[in-house]
Amino acid sequence: MSNYFIKQEKIRFQHVDYAGIVFYPRFLEMLNCLVEDWFEEALDRPFSKMHETNGIPTVDLKVQFKKAARLGEILTKKLWVKNLGGASVLCGFQFEDENGKTCLEGEVTLVNVAFMEDRNTIKAEPFNEEMKNKIKNYELRITD
């Protein structure tokens, strides 16, 4: 296994601003889609089922915008695990253009939470062993 979860995305008109480049909040939406796809396709925990009793909110996000991405380009989006805690996971991510140049990179911390029956209260809940083992398949240590 490459330790990366990889998806490609075409930059569409909906993603760009008047200058024809990706409007920065659209990058964050693309990141959220990458996380959602990772949970469904790689971890067998689709949001449609998970959100009946649990959630996986973002609690910390670090982003560096490296270069513009333009309408019509295909981005390769990569996600990997940098650190797995009891109820949290720190992931690295990188979006590259068709020439392998980085457009966006950073880190996102996600926390596994349980909803109480009234859905007004949430609390951190440790990942079970099966989920931890699936997440560990994407561990990758990258040194700067």
C-alpha positions in Angstrom: 0.0 0.0 0.0 1.2 3.5 -0.8 -0.1 4.8 2.6 -1.8 7.6 0.7 -5.5 7.8 0.1 -5.7 9.4 -3.4 -8.5 10.9 -5.4 -8.6 13.1 -8.5 -10.8 16.1 -9.0 -11.4 18.3 -12.0 -11.6 22.0 -11.4 -15.1 23.1 -12.5 -16.7 26.4 -13.0 -18.3 26.1 -9.6 -14.9 26.1 -8.0 -13.4 29.3 -9.5 -13.6 33.0 -9.0 -13.8 35.8 -11.6 -10.0 35.3 -12.3 -10.6 31.6 -13.2 -8.7 30.2 -10.2 -10.0 28.1 -7.3 -11.6 30.4 -4.8 -10.0 29.4 -1.5 -13.1 28.1 0.4 -13.7 25.7 -2.5 -10.3 24.1 -1.7 -11.6 23.4 1.9 -14.8 21.9 0.4 -12.6 19.7 -1.7 -10.6 18.7 1.4 -13.8 17.8 3.2 -14.9 15.6 0.2 -11.5 13.9 0.4 -12.0 13.1 4.1 -15.6 11.9 3.4 -14.4 9.7 0.6 -11.6 8.3 2.7 -14.0 7.3 5.5 -16.4 5.7 3.0 -14.1 4.0 0.6 -11.0 3.1 2.7 -12.4 2.9 6.2 -15.9 1.5 5.4 -17.5 4.2 7.6 -19.7 6.3 5.3 -20.9 9.6 6.6 -24.5 8.7 5.8 -24.3 5.9 8.4 -21.8 7.4 10.8 -23.8 10.5 11.4 -26.8 8.6 12.7 -24.9 8.2 16.1 -21.4 9.7 15.6 -19.4 12.4 13.8 -15.9 13.3 12.9 -15.6 17.1 13.2 -12.5 19.0 12.2 -11.0 20.6 15.3 -7.8 22.0 13.8 -6.8 22.9 10.3 -3.5 24.3 8.9 -3.5 25.2 5.2 -0.8 26.6 2.9 -1.9 27.8 -0.5 1.1 27.2 -2.8 -0.1 28.0 -6.3 -3.2 28.7 -8.1 -5.3 25.9 -9.6 -7.3 26.8 -12.7 -10.5 25.9 -14.4 -10.2 22.6 -16.3 -7.2 21.3 -14.4 -7.2 17.9 -12.8 -5.9 17.9 -9.2 -4.6 14.8 -7.4 -5.6 15.0 -3.8 -3.6 12.9 -1.3 -4.4 12.2 2.4 -2.3 10.3 4.9 -2.2 9.8 8.7 0.6 11.5 10.6 -0.6 10.6 14.1 -3.4 8.4 15.5 -4.6 9.2 19.0 -7.3 7.5 21.1 -10.2 9.6 19.6 -8.3 11.8 17.2 -6.4 11.5 14.0 -4.0 14.0 12.5 -3.9 13.8 8.7 -1.6 15.4 6.2 -2.9 16.4 2.8 -1.6 17.7 -0.5 -3.3 18.7 -3.7 -1.1 18.6 -6.8 -1.7 19.8 -10.4 -1.1 17.7 -13.5 2.6 18.6 -13.5 3.1 17.4 -9.9 3.3 21.0 -8.5 1.7 21.5 -5.1 -1.3 23.8 -5.0 -2.4 23.2 -1.5 -1.0 21.4 1.5 -1.5 21.2 5.2 -2.8 19.2 8.2 -6.3 18.5 9.5 -7.1 17.1 12.9 -10.4 15.1 13.2 -12.0 13.9 16.4 -14.3 10.9 16.6 -17.4 12.0 18.6 -20.6 10.4 19.8 -23.9 12.1 19.9 -26.1 11.8 23.0 -29.6 10.7 22.4 -30.9 14.3 22.4 -28.3 15.2 19.8 -27.5 18.4 21.7 -24.5 16.9 23.5 -21.4 15.4 21.9 -18.3 13.9 23.4 -15.1 12.5 22.2 -15.2 8.7 21.8 -12.1 6.6 21.2 -11.9 4.7 17.9 -12.5 1.0 18.3 -9.7 -1.4 17.5 -11.1 -2.3 14.1 -11.2 1.4 13.0 -7.7 2.0 14.4 -6.3 -0.8 12.3 -8.0 0.5 9.2 -6.7 4.1 9.9 -3.2 2.8 10.6 -3.0 1.5 7.0 -2.6 5.1 5.9 0.1 6.1 8.4 3.0 7.8 6.7 5.9 9.6 8.4 7.1 12.5 6.3 10.1 14.4 7.5 10.7 18.0 6.6 
